[in-house]
Amino acid sequence: MKITARMTVSALALLGAALPGMAHAEPAAADAGVAQLDEIIVTASRRAGSSQRTPQAVSVLDGATLADRGQDQLADIQLTAPSVTFNATSNVGQFYIRGIGNSFINAGGDPGVAFYNDDAYITDQRSTNTGLFDIDRVEVLQGPQGALYGRNAVGGAVNVISTRPTGTLEAAADALVGDRGRRESQGHVSGPLGFANTDARFSYQIKDFDGYTKNRLDGQPGAPDRLDGQKSHAFRVQTLTHLPDEGSLRLLFSQYDQDDNGAAMQVVPQPGVIYPIQTINGSVPSSDPRSIFANVGETALDVTNLNAGLEQPIGDNRLSLLANYRSSKQRFINDCDGTAFAGCQYFTTTDSDDFFADAHVASPDEATLRWLVGATYQDNRVDQVVDVQTPSLLSYLDPTAPAAAFWPFHYNGGGRVKTQAYAIYADARLRLTDIWAVSAQVRYSETTKKAVEFQHFPFFGVNIDGFHNRLKNDFLPFKLGLEGQLNADMLVYASYATADKDGAINLGALQTAPVRPEGVATVELGAKTSFLDRRFRLNGALFSSDYDDLQISQVVGTQVALSNAPRSRIRGAEIEATFLPTRGLTLGVNASLLDPTFKRFANGRVLPGLVGGPVLDLSGKQLPNVARRTLNLNASYDFPVSADFDASVGAQYAWRSRVYFNEFNDRSNSQAPLGLLNLNASLSPTDGPWRLYGYVRNVTDKTLVSGTTIYSGLLGAGKAVSYAAPRTFGIGAGVRF
C-alpha cells in the first residue's frame, strides 16, 4: 500500500469541494428502517456538546464497542483513532498523536500527550495502562490542547470517562475463558440508593492469563514459567447525588492491583558487536520472539484513586469543581541479557502521589458571547530507583584488555522529583452571524520541578547522594479559531493553536542542565459533515505543525544524556467516515498521512565503551515511534438469526506503515509495514437477558514490535524488544438484569 502526499491532499481537496453539495443532497433510496447515526456528546471544549459541532478533531471510542471487541487496553485506542500510535517498552506505555509523544520514560520527564482519567490529569507514565472496564467512552483530542488541557498536551489529549451511576436499577456480569489459561470477569451494579437523592454504581474487573511468551528456563528456582501474562483485579465505586437546581456531586473511589511475571523484553545484540555475556561464557539470547531466557521476572502495581466532582448552576452560569488524588506503586524486575546466564538484572521501583484540582465557570451554551474561565493546580511527587547489575567487557574500557575479561557493571540511581504547577485559563466564543463564529483560548501556567538525585557506580568510585536539581517553566499557550455552521449537518473550521511541554530532569543521571521545554504551533483546517439523511458521517482535517526542542536521548561524552532536537515539522491529513448503508450494517474507516521530519538535528550513536559514536546530521529523517501512514477499517452487522435470537458480527483491520524506534531510522530497529485483523461475534435472545460472545485478536498471528529500549554502550549497545500479543481468542457469556 502506497499513499503519496499529493494523492491525499488532492483527495481532500475534491472532498471539500463535494461536501457542500453532498450535505444538501436528498437522501438516496434506502431501507425505511435504516437508523440515523447517533449524536455523540463530548466534553472536548470543557462543556458537553455534539462532536459534530465541536470545531476541532476529536475521535470518540464507545466503551461498549471496545468491550465487544475484547479491547480493554490503552494500546487498543490506536486501532480506532487516526494519527495515534501507542508504543510499549520497559513496562511503560506511550501515546503518540500526530507524530508527537515522548521517548523519555523515567521520572522527571512528562508525556507529550496529556492523559486524563475522569477529567483528572495523570502524570505517572508507569501506571496509566491499567485496563479499561465499565467505560462510557474514550475521547481522543488530536493536535495541541495547551490552552484548555494545559501542560504537556503538545500532541493532544486522551480522556477516559467511566460510566456514571444510573437512576434505575441495573446489573450485569460477564465471564470469559480463552487461550493460555485466560480467565476474566467483569460486571457492575447500578441504581438509586433510596436515600439522599443519590445513585450509586459498583463495577469490577478480574483478569488472569498465563502469558504468550514461554520462558526456556521454566523450572529453575526463581524463574517464571511464562511472561507477558496478567493477574490483576480492579474495582470502582461511584455515587452521584442530585442537588437542587440541577446540580450534582459525584464521588469515585477505585483500586487496581496487579502481581504477575511481567513483560518479556527480548534482547537483541547490535549487529557487528559481540554481546558481553556471549564473549564471557558463550550464552546467547533466544531468536524466537515468543520464547525467552529469563532468570527473573515480576511486575507489581498498586493504584488507588479518589475523585470528586461538583456541578452547580450559579444563576445562568455553571460552576464545575474537580479534585483528584492518585497514589501508585510499581515494582518491575526483568532479566536484562536474555540468556541463561543469571548475572544480569534490571530492577526499578516507582512510587507516586498525584493531586489535581480544577475549577471553572461556564456561561450558557446558547449565549452570543459564550465564555469559560478556570484555574488548575497540580502537586506531584515521584520516587524512583533504577538498579542494573551485569558483567561488562573490560575491553569496552581498555581496548588492550583480554577479550573475555570482564568487570562488574552496577548502576544504582534515581531520586525524588516534586512537581508543582498552577494555571489560569479562559475560553471565549463570539457568534458573529447565524453561521459564523470566532473563538479564542489562552492559558498562563507555571511549573516548578525540584529533584534530589543519587547515583552509585561502584566500579568508578561514584557514590553521590543528595544532588539537587531544579527547573521552572512558565508558558502562555493560546488558540484562535474560526468556525462556520454552514447548515445543520456541516461545520467547517480553521485554527491556530500552540502548546508546551515542561522541561525534563534526567533523574539519576546528575545532568546539571535540565532539558529545555518543547513547543508546538499548529495550523489546522477541517470539516465535519453528515448526509444521506445522517446515515453517512465524514470528518477531515489538514494540519501543519512546527515542533521545537523535541526532548530526546543523546550520547554526550561518557554517558547518555537528554538533549533537544531544535527543529522538526509535521504535516498531515486525517479522515474519519462512518456509514449505515443498510439495516444493521455499520461501516467505518479512518486514515492519516503524516510527514514527521527532523528539520535541524544532529545526534551521536550509542557504541560500546565510554565514548559515543560519530555525530550524524539527521535532518530529513523521520521522527521516531510514529507511522507516516495509518489505515483503520471496521465493520459490524447486527441481524436476526430467527424470530427469537439476534446475532452480531464484526471485523476490524488496522494497518501501519514502517515505524522507526530511533532517530537514525535504522531498519534493524523498526517495525515494517504491517496490518492486524480482529474479529468478534455475539448471540443473544431477542428479548432475553443473556448473551454469548467471542473474539479473535490478531487473526493471522502477525509478529508486531511494539517498542524497543537501547542499552548503554557499556552493556554492548544492545536493545530490548517488546512484542505485541500474538493471535489470542476468548469466549464469554454475560447476563443483564
N, C-alpha and C positions, 0 to 999 in steps of 0.2 A: 504494500500500500504506500503510494507516494502522493503527498498533497503539497503543492507549492504555495508560497505566499500569494503569488499572483492569482492562482485559481481561487483561493479562499476569499481574498479581497474582492475579486470580480463577482463571486457568487453572492457575497453580502451586499454588494452594490446593486446587483439585479434584484435581490430580495427586498432591499429597501425601496427600490422603485416600484416593486409589485405590491408591497404591503398595503398601501392605502386602498388600491382597487380591490384587493382581496378582502380587506376589512369591511368594505362596503358591499361585497358580493352577496347575492342572495344564497341561502343555504341550498346545497345540492340535494337532489332527491336521495332520501336515505330512509332507513327503517324508522318508523314513527316512534318506536320505543327506545331509540338511542338516547342516552342521557347526555347532558352537557358536562363539561369538565367542572369540577368543584372549585369554588373560590378558595384560595389559600391565604390564610391570615398569618402575617409575620410581624415581628417586633424589631425589624432591622433599623428603623428610624427612632427607636426608643418609645414607640407608641404602636398600638395594634393597628394594622391596616392591610389592605389587599396587596399581595405580592405583585399583581399585575399593575398596580397603581403606585408602586414604590420605585422612584427613579434611580435605581442602581441595580447591579447584577446580584441576584440572590437566588440560590438554589435551596430548595426545601425537600428534605427527605422524610417521608412519613414513617412514623415508628412502627405501625402495624405492618407495612410493606417490608421493612427491614426484618422484622421478626419472621414473616412468612418465608423469606429467603434464607433464613439462618444466618443473617448478617448482624452480629452483635458486638463488633469491634470497631474502633475508630478508623482502622485501616479500610473498612468497607465503604467509607464515605467516598473514596476516590473512584469507586465503581459506578457512581451515580451523578456526581457533580463534575462539571467541566473545569479544566485548568487546575485540578487538585491532584497532588501526589502525596503519598504517605510512606515514609521510609522508616524502617525499624532496624536498629542495631544497638548492641551493648545494652539491651533491655530498655531502650528508650525509643519512643515513637515521635516522629517529627512530621508536622504538616508543612507542605509547600503549596502555595496558591499563586498562580500566575508567575511562577519562577522564583518566588521569594519564600524563604524559610529560615532554617538555622542548622548549621553543621556542628556547632559547639554545644555539647550536651552536658557539660559539667555545671555545678552550681557556680553562680557568678555571672552566667550568661542568661539570655532570655530567648524565647521562641520568636520567630518572625511572623507567626500567625497567632493572634490573640485567641486563647481558648477560654470559653465561658461555660459554666455549668449552672443551669437555672439562673442565668443573668449575672452570675458572680465570676469575676476574673480569677483564673487559677494560674499560679506561677510555677509550681513544681513540675518540671518536664518528665520526671521519672515515675509519676504516679497518676497520670491522666488516663491512660489506656486501660481502665478498669472494667470495661464491658458496658454495653448498652442494654438495659432492660426496663420494661414498663415506660417506654419513651413515647411522648406525644409526637415530637418532631425534632429534627436537627436542621438548623439554619446555617447555611454557608454563605458568607458575605465575601464576594470576590473584589479584590482591589483594596487600596489603602483606606482604613477606617479610623485614622488618627483623631479626627475631630470628635466623634461621638463615642468610640470604643477605646480611645486612649492609647496608652503606652504599648508599644510592640505590635501594633496592628498594621505593620507595613505591607504585608502580603494580603491581609484580610482578617476575618474573624470567624470562629465556629462557635455556635451556641447550642448546647444540648439541653433540651427542655423536657422535664419529666411530665408524665400525665398527671393532671390535677385530680383531687377528690371530686366525687360526683354527688349530686343531691338525691339520687335514687340508689337503692341497694343493688350492688352487682358484685360478682366474684368470678374468678377464672383460675384454672390450674392446668399446667401443661407438663408432660413428662416425655423425654426423648432419649432414645438409645441410638448408637451408631458404631462406626468402626473404631478400632484402637481403644476399646473399652469405654467409649463415650457414654456418659450418663448425665443428663441435665434435667433440671426442672425449674420452672418459674411460674409465678402467679400473683394474684392480688385480690384484695377485698376492699370495697369502697362503698361509702354511703353515709347517711346522716348519723351522727352520734345520738341524737334525740334530746340534746340539751345545748344551751348557749348558742343556738343557731349555727352549729358547727358541723361540717362534713369532715370525714377522715378517710385515709387510704393507706393500706399496708401492702407492700409488694416485696417480693423476694426473688433471688436467683441462686441456683446451685449448679456448678459446673465441675465435672470430674472426667478427665480422659487422660490416657497414658502418654500421649505424645507420638509424633510421627518421625522422630529421629532415634534410631537404635544406637545404643552405646555398646561398642565392641568389648568394653571392659566390664560388662554386667557380670555380677557375681563376686567381683573383688571387693574387699572391705571398703566401705565408704563410697563406692562408685554407684551412680544412679543407673537404673535399668534403661530408661528412655528419657529423652529430653524433648522440649517444645510441647509438653503437655500442660495441663492446667488443673489445679484443685483449688477452687475458690467458692466462697459463699458471700452473699450480699443481701442486705435488706434496706428498705426505706419506709419511713413513717411520715405521713404528712397530715396536717389539719388545715382546714380552710374555714375561717369564721367570717360570716357575713355581717358587716357592720351597717349602721344606719346610713342613709343617703347613698346606697350602692357602694359603700366601702368594703374592704376585705382585709383580713390578716391571715397570712399563710405562714405556717411553721413547718420546717422539714428537718428530719434527722436521718442520716444514712450511715451505714457501716459496711466496709468491704475488707475481706481478709483473704489472702492467698498464700499458700505454702506448698511449693512443688519443686521439681528438679530444675526448673528454669529453662531458659532458652539455649539452644545449641548454637555455638559460634564456630563454624568450620574454618580452621586455619589453613591459609593458602600461602606458601612461600612466594616471595617475589622472584620472577623469572631472572635467572642468571646469578642469584645469590644463594649460597649454601646456608640452609637454616641451622641455627646453633645446635639444637638437640640432635639433628641428623649428623652433624660433624662430631659431636661428643660421643654418641652411642649408637648411631645408625637408625634411630627411630624417625619415622616419617608420618605425617598426618594422613588421614583417610582421604581418598579422592572421590568417595561416594557422597553426594550431598545429603543422603538420607541415613548415613551412619557416621559415627564419630568415636574417637578415643577420648573418654572423659573420666578422669580420676575423681573429680568432684563436680557438683552442680546443685545449685539451690537458688530459689527466688522466694523471698518472704516479703509480703506487702500488707500493710495495715493502714487503712484510710478512714478517718472519721470526719463527717461533715455536718455542720449546723447552719441552717439558712432561715432567715426571717424576712418576710416582705409585707409591707403595708401599702395599700392603695386607698386613698381617701379624697373625695371631692372637696375642694375649697372654693365655694362659690361656683363659678362656671369652669374653673380650672381643676386640675387633678394633681395631687401630691403622691409621689412614689418614693418609698424608703426601702432600702435593702441592706441587710447586714449578713455577712457570711464568714464563718470560721471553719478552717480546714486543717486537720493535722494528719500527716502521713509519715510512715516509717518504712524504709525499704532496705533489704539486705540482698545482695546479689553476689554469688560465687560461681566462677567457672574455671575450667581447665584452659589455660591460655596458650598452650602449644599444640593441642590437638593430637598428641601422640600418647603412647602407652607409658612414657616416662612421667614419673609422678612429681617432678620438681618445679612445675610451673603452675601458678595460681593467681588469678585476678579476683580481688575482693573489694567491694565497695559498700558503704552504708550511707544512706541519705535520710536525714531527719528534718522535717519541715513543719513549721507553723505559719499559717497564712490567714490574715484578716483583711477583708474587703468590705467597704461601705460605699453606698451611692445614694444620693438624694437628688431628686429633680422635680420640677413643677412644669406642667404642660398645659397650654391653652386648649380650648375645644378644637377638635379636628376640622370643623367646618368654618372656622374663623378666616376672614380675608387675610389677616396677618396672623399666621399660626406660629407660635414660639414655644421654646422649651429651654429652660436654664437649669443647670445642675452642678453638682460637685461630687468628687470621689476621693476616697482615702484608702491607701493600701499599706500594710505593715507585714513584712515577711521576714522570717528567719530560717536559714538553711544551714545545717551542719552536715559536712560531707567528708568522708575518709576514703581514699583510694590506696590500696596496697597491692603491689605486684612483686612477686618473687619468682626468679627463674635463673638458671645459669646462662651466661652470655659468653661469647668467644672473646678471648683475650686479644686476638688479632684485630678486633674492632678498635681496640685502644692502642695496640702496639703491633704494627704490621710485621715485625720480626719475630713475634711470638709463635710457638709451635701451633700447628693447625688445630689440634684438638684441645689445646689448653683453654680453660675457662675460668671465669671469675663469678662470684655470687651477685647477680643483679638483684637489688632490693630497693624498691622505691616505696616510700610511705609519705603521703602528702594530703593536704586538704585544709580544712579550717571551717570558719563560720562566716557567713555573709548575712548582714542585716540590710534590708531594703525598706525605705520609706518613700512613699510617693503620694502626692496630692494633686488635684486638678480642679479647675472650674471650666465649664463648657456652656455653650449656647448654640441653639439652632433656631433659625427663623426662615419662614417661607411666606412670600407675598404673592397672592393671586392677582395677576395683572388684568386678566380677562377671564372669560369662562373657559378658555383653552390654555392660556399660557401662565406660567408662574416662575418666579426666581427664588433661589434659596441660598443661604449662607450658613456655614457652621464654623465654629472656632473653639479652640481649647488652649488654655495655658496650663502647663504641667511642670512640676519639679520632681526629680528623683534623686535620692541620695543613697549610695551604697557604701557600706563600711565592712571591711573584711579583716579578720585576724587569721593569718595563714601559718602553716607549718610545712616543713619539708625535711625528710630524713633520707639520706643517701649514704649509708654507712661506708661503702667501698671508697667513696671520695671524701669521707670525713665531713660530710654535710649533715648538720644536726641543728636546724634552725626552727625556733618556736617564737610565737608572738610577733610575726611580721605583719605590720599594719598596712592596709591599702584602702584607698578611698576614692570615690568619684562622685561628681554631682552634675546632673544634666537639667537643663530647662528647655522646653520646646513650645512652639506656637503653631501646631498644625491647623490647617483650615481646609474648607471645601466650598467651592462656588458652583452653583448648578442652575441650569435652565431646563424646564420641562414643559411639554405640550401634550395635553389630553385631547388628541385630535377628534376622537369620538369616544363612545362608551367602551369600545374594545381596542383602542390603540393609543399607546403612550410612546412619545419619543423624548429623549433627554440627552443632555451634554453636561459634563462636569470636569472640574479641575480640582484634584484633591492631593493633599500631602499627608505624610505620616512619618514618625520617627521611632527608632528602636534604641533603647538605652545602651550606653557603653557597657563593656563587659570586664569583669575581673577574672583573670585566669587563675582560679583558686588552686593553691598548692604549687604553682609554678614560680611564685615570687617575682612576677613580672611587674616591674616598678611603674610602667606607663600603661594604665588601663586602655583597652582598645576603644577607639572612637565610636560614637553612636552611628547608626545607619540612618539614612534618609531617602525617601522616595517621593517623587512627584509624578502624578498620572493624569493624562487627558483621556477621557472616555466618551464615546458616542454610542448610544444604544436605542433599541426599540423593543417594545413588548406589545403583542397583538393577539387577538383571538378572532377567529372567523369560522365559517361553516356552522353557523348557529352555535358558536362557542364549543364546537367539538374538536377544533384544532387550535392549539396554543403554540405560538412561536416567539421566542425571545432571542435577541442577538446583541452583541457588543463588539466594538473595536476599541483598542486602547494602546497607549504608548507610555512607558514608564522610564524615567531617568532614576537610576538606583545608585546612590553614592555610599561609599565606605562599607561595602559588604564585609562582615566580620568572618574571617577565615583563618585556619591554622596555617602557619608558615614556618619553615626552617630558618632560624636566625642564630648563627654561631653554633653554640653547643647544645641547643635544646629547641623543641618545638614550641613556638610562641603564637599567640594570637596577633593577627595583623588585620589590615583593611585593604580591600581591593578598591582603589579610588573611584573608578567609574564603570558602571555597567548600564546596559539599555535593554529593555524588554518590550517588544511589540507583539501584539497578539489579537486574535479574534476568537469569539466564543459563540456558540449557538445551542439553544435548547428547544426541543419541539416535543409536543405530546398530541396524540391523535386518537380519537374514538371513531374508527371507520364504520363499525357496525356494533350491534348489541353485544355487550360482554367483552369486546376486544379493545385492549389499550396498547398502543404502540408509543415508544419513546426513543428519542435519540438526543444525545448531546455530544458536542465535539469542540475541540480547541486547537488552535495553531499558535505556537509561541516562537519567538526569536529571542531567546535569553542569552545575551552575549556580553563578555567582558570587553569594554571599550579601552580600558587602560589598566593593566595589572601585570606585575612580574612576580614570580614566586620560585622557590627552590625545592628540589625533590628531597625526600627523606631517603638517605642511604646509610648503610651500616657505618658505625663509628661516630665520633663526636662531631664531625663536621658535616654540614648539609651538602647536598649535591649542587649542581650548577643552577644558577638563577636563569629562568626562562621567561621570555616575553609571551604572555598568554593572551594578549589582545586578540579578539576574534574567536576565542574558544567559547564553547557552550558552558553556561553556568552548571555547576554540579547538582545532582539529585533531582533534576526535573526533566520531563519529556517535552520535546518540541511539539509533538502531535499526540492527541488522545481522541479516542472514539469510544463511546459507550452506547450500546443498543439494548433495549429491553422490550419485552412483550409479555402480556398476560391475557388470559382468556378464561372468562367465567361462563359456565354453561350448565344446563340441566342434564344429568345423566338419565334420570327417569322422572316420573311425577313426584317422587319422594326424596330424591337426592340431587345435590348440586356438586359440581366439581370446579376446580380452578387449576390451571397450569401456567407456568411462567418460565421465561428464559432470559438470560442476561449475558451479554458479551462485552468485555472490556479490553480494549487494545491500547498499547502504549508504544511509542517509538523508543529508540535507544535512550537509556538513562545512564549518564556517566556519574560515578561516585567520587571522582576527584576533579580538580580544576584543570588537570593536564589532558583530560579527555582520552585516557588510555582505554582501549577496547578490552584489555585484560582485566580492567576494573570497571566493568559496566554491565548492564543488563541489555541484551539485544532486544529488538522489537518483538513483542510478544502479546498474544491475546488469550484471555481466560474466559471459559464458558461455564455458567452456573445454571442449574435447573431446579425448579421447585414445583410441587403439586399438592393439592388438598382435596378432601372429600368430606361432605357433611350432609346430614338430613336437611331438607328444605326448611323445616320449622323446628329442628332439633337443637339441643344444647351442646352436642359434642361434634368433634371433627377429627379426622386423621390427616396427617400431613407429612411431608418429607422433602428433602433437598439433597442435591449432589453439588458440591463445590469443586471447581477446577476439574471439570468432567474429563478432559483429555490428559490430565495428570502432567501438566507442564511444570518445569522447574524454574522458579522465579526467584531471582536475587532481590531481597527487599532492602538491603543496605550492607555497607562494609565499614570496618574500622581499621585504619592503618596503624601499625605498631611503630614504636620508636625505632630509630636506626640501631640502637644498642640491642634490640631484640631481633635484628635481621631485617627490619623494614618489611615484615610480612603483613598480612591482613587477615582479619577475622570476618567471615562472610555469614550473613543471616539470610535464610531462605524462607519464603512464604510457604504456606501449607500445601501439601500435595493434594491429590483427589481425596475428598472426605465425603461422608454421607451421614444423614441422620433421619430417623423415622420416629414420629411422635404422635401423641394423642392429647387432646385438650377438651376441657369441658367448661361451659359458661353457665352461670346461674343468673 
